[in-house]
Amino acid sequence: MELRNYKADYYINKIKNHEHFSLTRWGDGEWFCATGRQGANCDKHTYFPEMSIGLNNALRDDKGYYKAIWDKNHGQIKNNLRIIIPHLERINPNIDWVNANIWEQLAINGEMGDLVSALESVNFVIVSNANKRSLPVKHVDYVEVPVVNCFLEKERIKKDMVAMTEKYDDVVFGMSASMATNVIVDELYPLIGEKCSMIDFGSIWEPFVGNNNRSYHREYKSIKL
């Protein structure tokens, strides 16, 4: 599986230059759900059958936004290649994947400044659970999602995001809504993808609001923005 290794600056410059783009990231939870595993991910988000359908629709239909995955030697992917590769060969072997670890590396290296400055220069709207309201990054608005099982409120979240694009120009959505993010972005992209950016930031913000729920969070050199 070949990746285009765009650095974080590639996307940060797009934000600064008001060039709209969307990006979703595909880790082990997305793959487990897409391939039909039962149960839930490490954050207790259930692998709903309907979400599996949505994830596979996103894989099957290339709408033109960036899909990111970790390098094959990364634990999230290395340990699961035996299910990922056959699944992609059946669904869509031609996805032009990009590198997914860009935001984590910025955070680990204490180099979040340029990203934060870029986000604060546009109409940044956070899409996450309530704890990100205290995130020390200036944002114009907020779409709140449940702490667990965001997917159950997918249609309401989509409706709220569409409303934000009608309320503000040049919106950049910072998405932290677990596996539902991938389905929401895919379903909204044909509707609003040309007038906003939808960026999957995953869990990078957690240490900045007092949580360390990923092993890599303990590697952060700084938790100040």
C-alpha positions, 0 to 999 in steps of 0.5 A, a space after each residue: 500500500 503506497 502513501 503520498 507522504 504530504 507533510 503537515 505544512 501541505 495542508 496548513 498552507 491550504 488552510 492559510 490560502 483558503 483552499 478548501 479540502 477534506 481529509 479523513 483518517 482510517 485507523 484500526 477502529 474504522 477497519 474493524 467496523 468496515 470489515 464487520 467486527 462485532 463490539 466497540 473500539 477502544 473509546 467504546 464507540 459501537 461498531 454499528 452495522 449501519 456505520 460499517 455500510 457507511 464506511 464501505 460506501 466511503 471506500 468504494 466511491 472516491 469523491 475526491 477528498 483525501 483519505 489517510 492511513 498510517 504507514 504499514 509499519 505502524 501498529 494500527 495498520 501493521 497488526 491488521 494488514 491481513 484484514 485490510 488488504 483483502 478488504 480493499 482488494 474487494 472494495 476498491 484497490 485504487 484509493 490514492 492514500 495519504 499519510 495519516 500521522 501528520 497531526 500526531 507528529 506535530 503535537 508530539 514534537 511541540 510544533 502545533 503553532 502554525 496549525 493553530 495560527 492557520 485555524 485561527 485565521 479562518 472560521 474554525 468550527 469544532 465538531 467534537 464532544 463538550 470537553 473541547 469547548 475549553 480548547 485554547 484555540 480560537 473558534 467561531 462556533 461549535 457542533 457538539 457530538 456525544 462522548 460515546 456513539 456519535 454515529 447515533 446522532 449522525 443526521 443531526 450533526 450533518 444538519 448542524 454542519 450544513 447550517 454552519 456553512 450557511 452562517 459563515 463563509 470559508 468554514 474549516 471544520 475540525 472533526 473529532 467524532 471518532 469513526 462517525 467522522 469518516 461517514 459524515 465527511 463522505 456523506 456531506 462532501 457532495 453537498 458542502 465540500 466545495 465551500 468548506 474544509 472538513 479535517 479529521 484531527 482525531 484525538 490530537 487535542 485531548 492533552 490540551 484539555 486535560 486528557 491523555 487517553 492515547 499512548 502517544 499523548 504521553 510523548 507530547 513535549 508540551 501541552 501548551 498551544 
